[in-house]
Amino acid sequence: MKRTLGMEAFAPVGPTAVTTGTFDGVHAGHRTILRRLQEVASSLGGASVVVTFDPHPRKIIHPEFPLQLLTTLEERAELLAEVGLDHLVVQPFTPEFAAWSSLDFVRRGLVQHLDVRRLVIGYDHHFGRNREGTFAHLQEFGPVYGFEVEEIPPHDVDAVRVSSTKIRTELLAGAVDRAAVWLTRPYFCTGTVESGERIGRGLGFPTANVGEIDPDKLLPKDGVYAVWVERLAPQFRGERLAAVANLGVRPTVDGSSRKLEAHVLEPGIADLYGQALRVHFVARLRDELRFPDTEALKVQIAQDVTAARAALGAARA
């Protein structure tokens, strides 16, 4: 997948099938749109093009509200590349771009820069200044500017309509298994292992303190989770290590800040300090609790390790 910064920098070669949106999470509903985009591009003998935005439009339009992203831009780009798309166009979402009317977006962006021949959009898609553009507008613009438009209906999983908002709700409740069904994969976050207080090592369960997580990235409800840990260095890509992770403030040891710490269950893993990691949340094991002393905590962690092995074994089966 070729990545281009800004629609004006895109150089189409042949006809294009285009979709636009934030695609946060690249969930099951998004994947339905993307599969149809690829089918349309193939029928045209052209290229599939996804236009997404950075930063997230809400950061410009409503900066007073904190973001809770399911995917950072880099995570989103990686997931879109795995789908097998031809092009990703990352449009900078600036105040000037936010002021474009729906007609500006179609005429200047889709037609002039992308040379769109078929536009594939999701259900209830809005675009342009103040989200004024609708499917009805696109149906009017299409014949004028020489492209066709297709709206994809909502995607349901187990009779529940999939949306990024619903996935966020499940994650904030700790239901990472439910979120994984809608995402078509375990939810993950990406960070770098930082030096910690080595409390876990003193308990006999050394942990990787995963820091540098994007501040706009949503983290699930605090608790203890069975997770896969993936080292992102090229020589380790695709390898997933079984682990148990604690997300929270570590009340038994009087922790004061929220941290994500993962204890890798695989033997023979060297110190992970400084390595980029991806933590995939598979199952929530329990709430984060305050124990009367560290001995009681050690007993509970041993039980968590057993529970994590069982949950990860079931997930792998």
N, C-alpha and C positions, 0 to 999 in steps of 0.2 A: 504494500500500500504506500503510495507516494503522498507525502504531507506538504501542504502549501499554506503559508501564512497570508491570509487575506484573499478575498475573492478577486481583487484586481490583479493579483499575481498569478492567477490560474491561467494556464494556456491549454485550452481544449484541443484535442486532436480527434475529430470525428464527433458523432452525436453523444450527448450525455444524458443519463438518467440521474436525477438529483433528489435528495431528501435533505431537510434541514431540521435542526432542533438541538437541544442540549444533550439529549441521550444520556442523562445521568443514570449510571448503573448498568446501561446496556442490558436491560432486563428482557424477559420473555416477550413482552409487547413490542419493544424496540426491535428485537430479532425477527419478529414477523414482518415488520416494515422493511428491514434490511434484506431479508430473503426475497421479498417481492421486488425490491430495488434491483437486486442482482439479476432476477429473471427478466425484468424490463430491459436492463442494459444489454443483456445477451440477445434479446429479440431485436434490439436496435442495431446490434453490431457495434456497440459503443462502450463507454466507460461508466461505472457506478461512482457517484460522487456524493459524499456526505459533507454537509456544511454544519459545523458546530461553532460554539462561541466561547471566547475566553477574554476576561473573566465571565463567570456566570452572570447573565443579565440582571439578576436580583442584586448583585453587588453594586451595580451602577444605579439601578432604578430605585431600590429600597436598601440603601447602605445601613440603615438603622436596624435591620433584622439580621441576626447571625445566620450564616449558611450552614447547612448540614448536608454536605455533598456525599453521595454514595460512591463517587469516583472523582479523583483529581483529573486534570486534563491528561496527564501522562498515562494514568491507569485506563482512562476512557479510550485513548488512542491505541493502547495495546490491545484492549478487548475488541475494538473495531477492526484492527489489523487481523486478528484471529478469525474474524468472520470471512475474510477473503475479499474485502472491498478494494477497488482500484485507487481511489483518491479520498483523502481527508483534507478538507479546507477549514482551517481554523481562523474564523473571522474575529479580529479584535473588537470587543464590545465596548466602545467608547461612548461618551455622551453625544458625540456627533453622529455616530452610527445609530444610536438609540433614537435620534430625531428623524431618521429616515421614515417617510410614509410607506404604507404598504405598496403603493405604486413605485416608489423609489426602489424598494427592495426587489421587486420583480424586474423592473426595467433596467436598473443599473447593475444589480447583483446577479440575478438568475439569468437574464437574457444577454446583457452586454458582456459580462465577464465569464459566465459559465456556459453560455450558448445552450441552455437547457432545451431538450426536446420532449422529455417526459418528467413531470414532477410527481413524486410519490410522497404523501404526507400521512401522518397519523390522524386518528379521529379527533375532532374538535381542536385542530391546529390553529394557532393565531400567530400573527407576525406583523412587523412594522410598528410604527410609533403608537404607543399606548395599546399594543396588541389589537389594532383596529382591523387588520386583515383576517379574512375568514376563507373557508373553502368556497363559498359563494363568490367572493371577489376573484379568487383564482380561476374559477370557471368563466368569469367575464374576461379576465386578462388573457387567458390562454389563447383563444382564437385570434386575438389582436396581435399577440407577439409570437405566435407560431409554436406553441407547445401544448401538450395535453397534460391533464392533471388527474391523479387517482388518489382517492382517500381510502385508507385501510381502516376497517372497523376495529373496535376495541378487542384486545386479546384477553381471554379468560383462562385461568388455571383453576381446576377444581371448582368451576362455576363462580369464581371470584375474579372480578376485573382487575388486571394488573396495573399498578401505577407506582411511580417512584415514591409518592406520598405514603401509600400503604406499606411499602417496604420499609420506609423510615420508621413508621409506627411500630412495626414488628421488631425491628432492631432495638428501638428504644425500650421495648418491653422485654428484651433479651431473647426473643424467639428467632434465633439465628437459623434454626432448621426450617422454619416457615419461610423466612426471607430467602433462603437458598433455593427453594422450589420456584419462587417467582423470578429470581435472578438467573436461574439455570446453573448455579455454581455457589459454593460457599462465599459468604461476604468476606472481604479482605481489607486490610490496611497495610500501608507500606511505610517503613521507617528505617532508621539506622541504629545499630546497637551502641549504646552509650555506657560509660562507666557508671556503676551504681554504688550502693552502699554495701554490697556483698553480704547482705543479710541472708539471702537464700543459700549461698555457699556455706555459711556458718550453720545452717539448719540441715545441711546434707543434700539440698536440692538447688544447685546453682541455676540462676536464671539469667536470661538475656533481657536487659532493660531496653525496650524498643522506643527510641526517641525520634525526634525530628519528623513526627507525623504532621501532615498538613493541618494547620489550625482550623480550616474549613471542613475537614473530613469528619463525618459522623462516626462516633464509636458506639458500640452497643451498650446496653445497660451494664453497670458494674457487676462483676461476679467472676466465677471461675469457669473456664471453658476448655473443652477439648478442641485442639487446633492442629492444623498443619503449619509448619514453619518452612518457608521456602527461601533459600539463599539466592540472591539475584545476580551474583557474579556469574559470568557466562559459563564457567566450568561446572556450575551447580544447577543451571536452569533445568526445570522439569522435575528435579528431585524434591520430594516433600518429606520432612522429618516430623514424626509424631511428637506432640508436646502437650503440656497442660499449661494454661495461661491464667494469670490473675490480672483483672482489670479493675482498678480502684485505688483507694488511698491506703491500704494495708493497715487497718486499725490496730491489729495486735501488736505491731511494732511502732505504733504512734506515727504512722506516715501522715504527711500533711498535704501532699499533692497527688493528683491522679496519675497513675502510671500503668503501662502495659508491660508485664513481665512474663516471659515464657521459659518454662523448664523443659528442655528437649529430652525426650525419653530414649532416643537412640544412643547406643554406646559408642564411644570413640570419637565424639564430635569435639573438635578443638575449640578453643576460645573464639567466640563470635564477635568480640569487640571490634567495632569499626565497620562491620559488614552490613550491607543493605539487606533487609529482610522483608518478606511479605508474610503476614500472619492471616491464615484462613480460618474463620470461626465455624466450627462444625457442629458443636452441641454445647448448650449451657448446662453445667453440672450443678451449680448451687449459687446462692447469694454469697457475697463477701461478708464474712463474719468476724467478730472480735472474740478471740479465745482467751481463756484465763492466763495462759502462759505459753511460752514458745514450745514446750513439750507437747501440749495439746495441739498446737498448730502443726507440729511435725507429724503427729498421728493422722491428722486430717489431710495433710498434703499427701501422705502415703495412700490414703483412701482415694483421693482425687486422681492420683496417678493410675490406680487400678481402674477407676471409672472412665478415665480418658482413654486408656488402652481399649476398653470394651467399646466405647462409642466410636472410636476411630476404626476399629476392626469391623464394626457393623457398617460404617460408611464406605469402607474399602470393598466390602463383600459385594 
